[in-house]
């Protein structure tokens, strides 16, 4: 079965039953052996707290800002035990997850959750969702949208490219808490056939994989960005989806939803233009 081989990387409550409670956020999804990011070097990175109803257990995911009103995350981050979350809070401009008085930090509610219509929770196919903020956010030095892939590179597979992944997820399997500081790690994009073979030929279409000998994304990094650099601009090429069931500390690839395959849908829902 697919589910015995792959582990969500992760909507924390629906997969683990663990709870988030302020600084004691006991989630199952940190960049393994990653480095602490420089302050505001990834101003599009978002932290998401979500729940079903007002009293449901709290889940944690990452995301990326696309515009002053919209952000993107993984579709599986939007469900808890099969129910779609309806209370989501986004933290923007943060480096220290728990410093509520951090300069440049914004906290906004999410007004609308749009899950890709073809998302399949059993296979992680089309694991992407768009979230509309309740208020338009001001663009500052600490809060900026990420660049979507250009039309001119929409058919590239990016194999061999250096890619950066980031998040507040746990640093190793078994770690009880998310990272208090944003961490990042450089991975190498590998070919789809190589990634598929590494994961027992069970990958769905429209994914992009990153590899590093000491591991990659882990629980809590799910929904966060994978970016490459072109002309000194960060380009969002992946949304963190899942890792191997063997754990986060292995040399198995980390799997991301391939953003370039969803450009038309993203633009249709959000109004964000796709540049040539």
C-alpha positions as CSV (number, residue, x, y, z in Angstrom):
1,X,0.0,0.0,0.0
2,X,1.1,3.5,-0.8
3,X,0.5,4.7,2.8
4,X,2.9,2.1,4.2
5,X,5.8,3.5,2.2
6,X,5.3,7.2,2.4
7,X,4.9,9.5,5.5
8,X,3.3,12.9,5.4
9,X,5.6,15.7,6.0
10,X,3.0,16.7,7.7
11,X,-0.3,18.2,8.8
12,X,0.5,17.5,12.3
13,X,-2.8,16.7,13.9
14,X,-4.3,14.4,11.3
15,X,-1.3,12.2,11.0
16,X,0.1,12.1,14.5
17,X,-2.5,13.2,17.0
18,X,0.0,15.5,18.6
19,X,-0.8,19.0,19.7
20,X,0.4,22.5,19.3
21,X,0.5,24.8,22.3
22,X,2.6,28.0,21.9
23,X,6.3,27.3,22.5
24,X,5.5,23.7,23.3
25,X,4.2,23.0,19.8
26,X,4.6,19.2,19.7
27,X,4.3,18.6,16.0
28,X,5.5,15.9,13.7
29,X,6.6,18.2,10.9
30,X,12.3,21.2,10.7
31,X,14.7,21.0,8.0
32,X,16.9,18.1,8.9
33,X,20.5,19.3,9.7
34,X,19.7,22.6,8.0
35,X,21.2,26.0,8.9
36,X,19.4,28.8,10.6
37,X,18.3,31.3,8.0
38,X,19.5,34.8,7.9
39,X,16.9,37.3,9.2
40,X,14.3,38.1,6.5
41,X,16.2,36.3,3.7
42,X,13.0,34.4,2.8
43,X,10.3,37.1,3.3
44,X,7.7,35.0,1.5
45,X,7.9,32.2,4.1
46,X,4.7,31.8,6.1
47,X,3.8,29.7,9.2
48,X,0.3,28.4,9.4
49,X,-1.7,27.3,12.4
50,X,-5.0,25.6,11.6
51,X,-7.8,23.7,13.2
52,X,-11.3,22.4,12.5
53,X,-13.8,24.5,14.5
54,X,-12.8,26.7,17.4
55,X,-11.8,23.8,19.7
56,X,-10.1,21.3,17.4
57,X,-6.5,20.3,17.9
58,X,-4.0,22.7,16.4
59,X,-2.0,21.8,13.3
60,X,1.2,23.5,11.9
61,X,2.4,23.9,8.3
62,X,4.4,26.2,6.2
63,X,3.4,28.2,3.1
64,X,4.5,30.9,0.7
65,X,3.1,34.3,0.0
66,X,2.0,34.8,-3.6
67,X,0.5,38.3,-3.4
68,X,-0.8,40.7,-0.9
69,X,-3.9,38.6,-0.5
70,X,-3.0,35.0,-1.4
71,X,-0.7,32.3,-0.3
72,X,0.1,28.7,-1.3
73,X,0.5,25.6,0.8
74,X,0.0,21.8,0.6
75,X,-3.5,20.5,0.2
76,X,-3.0,18.0,3.0
77,X,-2.3,20.8,5.4
78,X,-6.0,21.8,5.0
79,X,-7.5,18.7,6.4
80,X,-7.7,17.1,9.8
81,X,-8.9,13.5,10.0
82,X,-10.7,14.1,6.6
83,X,-12.4,17.3,7.6
84,X,-11.3,20.6,6.0
85,X,-9.9,23.1,8.4
86,X,-12.0,26.3,8.8
87,X,-9.9,28.3,11.2
88,X,-6.4,29.2,9.9
89,X,-4.0,31.9,11.0
90,X,-1.0,33.0,9.0
91,X,2.2,34.4,10.5
92,X,4.1,36.5,8.0
93,X,7.5,38.2,8.2
94,X,8.6,35.9,11.0
95,X,12.1,34.5,11.8
96,X,11.6,33.5,15.4
97,X,8.4,31.5,15.5
98,X,7.5,32.3,19.1
99,X,8.6,36.0,19.3
100,X,5.3,37.8,19.1
101,X,6.9,41.2,19.2
102,X,9.4,40.5,16.4
103,X,10.0,43.5,14.2
104,X,8.1,43.2,10.9
105,X,5.9,40.3,11.9
106,X,2.3,40.2,10.8
107,X,-0.5,37.8,12.0
108,X,-3.6,37.5,9.8
109,X,-6.5,35.2,9.6
110,X,-7.3,33.2,6.5
111,X,-10.7,33.9,5.0
112,X,-10.9,31.3,2.3
113,X,-9.3,27.9,1.6
114,X,-9.2,26.6,-2.0
115,X,-7.9,23.1,-2.3
116,X,-7.0,21.9,-5.8
117,X,-10.1,20.1,-7.2
118,X,-8.1,17.0,-8.2
119,X,-6.4,16.6,-4.8
120,X,-6.2,12.9,-3.7
121,X,-5.4,12.4,-0.1
122,X,-4.6,8.7,-0.6
123,X,-1.8,9.3,-3.2
124,X,-0.9,13.0,-2.5
125,X,-1.7,13.8,-6.1
126,X,-2.2,17.5,-6.7
127,X,-1.1,18.3,-3.2
128,X,-1.6,22.1,-3.4
129,X,-4.0,24.6,-2.0
130,X,-4.5,28.4,-2.1
131,X,-5.4,30.4,0.9
132,X,-6.9,34.0,0.8
133,X,-6.0,36.3,3.6
134,X,-8.8,38.1,5.5
135,X,-7.0,41.4,5.0
136,X,-4.5,42.6,2.4
137,X,-1.0,42.6,3.8
138,X,1.4,45.5,3.3
139,X,4.6,44.6,1.3
140,X,7.6,45.5,3.4
141,X,11.2,44.4,3.8
142,X,10.1,41.4,5.9
143,X,6.9,40.5,3.9
144,X,7.2,40.0,0.2
145,X,5.6,37.6,-2.3
146,X,7.7,34.9,-4.0
147,X,8.1,34.8,-7.8
148,X,6.1,32.1,-9.5
149,X,7.9,30.2,-12.4
150,X,7.9,32.1,-15.7
151,X,6.1,30.7,-18.7
152,X,9.4,30.4,-20.5
153,X,10.7,27.8,-17.9
154,X,7.4,26.0,-17.3
155,X,8.5,22.9,-19.2
156,X,11.9,22.6,-17.5
157,X,12.5,19.7,-15.1
158,X,15.3,21.6,-13.2
159,X,17.2,18.4,-12.6
160,X,20.7,19.3,-11.3
161,X,19.6,22.7,-10.0
162,X,20.5,23.8,-6.5
163,X,17.3,24.4,-4.6
164,X,16.7,25.9,-1.2
165,X,14.0,24.5,1.2
166,X,13.0,26.1,4.4
167,X,10.7,25.8,7.4
168,X,10.3,25.5,11.2
169,X,9.8,21.7,11.1
170,X,11.6,19.3,13.5
171,X,15.3,18.8,13.0
172,X,15.3,15.0,13.3
173,X,12.9,12.0,13.7
174,X,11.6,11.8,17.2
175,X,12.3,15.5,18.0
176,X,9.3,16.7,20.1
177,X,9.2,20.4,19.0
178,X,9.4,22.5,15.9
179,X,12.4,24.8,15.5
180,X,12.0,28.2,17.2
181,X,14.0,29.8,14.3
182,X,13.5,29.5,10.6
183,X,15.9,27.0,9.1
184,X,16.9,26.3,5.5
185,X,18.9,23.8,3.5
186,X,20.2,23.4,0.0
187,X,19.2,20.3,-1.9
188,X,19.8,19.1,-5.4
189,X,16.8,18.6,-7.7
190,X,16.8,15.1,-9.1
191,X,15.1,13.7,-12.2
192,X,11.6,12.3,-11.9
193,X,12.6,8.8,-12.9
194,X,15.3,8.7,-10.2
195,X,13.0,10.0,-7.6
196,X,10.3,7.5,-8.6
197,X,12.7,4.6,-8.4
198,X,13.9,5.7,-5.0
199,X,10.3,5.7,-3.7
200,X,9.2,2.4,-5.1
201,X,7.7,3.7,-8.3
202,X,4.7,5.1,-6.5
203,X,5.0,8.8,-7.3
204,X,2.1,10.6,-8.9
205,X,2.5,13.2,-11.7
206,X,3.5,16.8,-11.2
207,X,6.0,16.4,-8.4
208,X,9.6,17.6,-8.1
209,X,12.1,16.0,-5.8
210,X,15.1,17.2,-3.8
211,X,17.9,15.1,-2.5
212,X,20.7,15.5,0.1
213,X,22.9,12.9,1.7
214,X,21.9,13.9,5.2
215,X,18.1,14.3,4.7
216,X,15.8,17.1,3.7
217,X,12.4,18.3,4.8
218,X,10.8,16.9,7.9
219,X,7.5,17.1,9.8
220,X,6.3,20.6,10.1
221,X,8.1,21.8,6.9
222,X,5.1,20.6,4.9
223,X,3.5,23.2,2.7
224,X,6.7,25.3,2.7
225,X,8.8,26.5,-0.3
226,X,11.4,24.9,-2.5
227,X,13.0,27.7,-4.5
228,X,15.7,28.0,-7.2
229,X,17.5,31.2,-8.1
230,X,17.4,32.7,-11.6
231,X,18.8,36.2,-12.2
232,X,19.2,36.6,-8.5
233,X,15.5,36.1,-8.0
234,X,14.0,33.2,-5.9
235,X,11.6,31.2,-8.0
236,X,9.0,29.0,-6.3
237,X,9.3,25.5,-7.9
238,X,8.0,23.3,-5.2
239,X,5.5,23.0,-2.2
240,X,6.7,20.5,0.4
241,X,4.5,17.4,0.3
242,X,6.0,14.3,1.9
243,X,9.1,12.3,2.7
244,X,9.9,8.5,2.8
245,X,8.3,6.5,5.6
246,X,11.9,5.5,6.4
247,X,12.3,8.9,8.1
248,X,13.7,12.4,7.6
249,X,17.4,11.5,8.4
250,X,17.9,9.2,5.4
251,X,19.2,10.0,2.0
252,X,15.8,9.4,0.5
253,X,14.4,12.3,-1.6
254,X,12.0,14.9,-0.3
255,X,8.9,15.2,-2.5
256,X,7.3,18.5,-3.5
257,X,4.3,19.5,-5.6
258,X,5.7,20.9,-8.9
259,X,4.3,24.5,-8.9
260,X,4.9,25.1,-12.7
261,X,2.2,22.5,-13.5
262,X,-0.5,24.6,-11.7
263,X,0.3,28.1,-13.0
264,X,-3.0,28.5,-14.9
265,X,-5.1,27.3,-11.9
266,X,-3.1,29.5,-9.5
267,X,-3.6,32.6,-11.8
268,X,-7.3,31.8,-12.3
269,X,-8.0,31.6,-8.6
270,X,-5.8,34.3,-7.3
271,X,-5.5,36.8,-10.2
272,X,-1.7,36.7,-9.9
273,X,-0.3,37.1,-13.4
274,X,2.1,34.5,-14.8
275,X,5.0,36.3,-16.4
276,X,6.6,35.2,-19.7
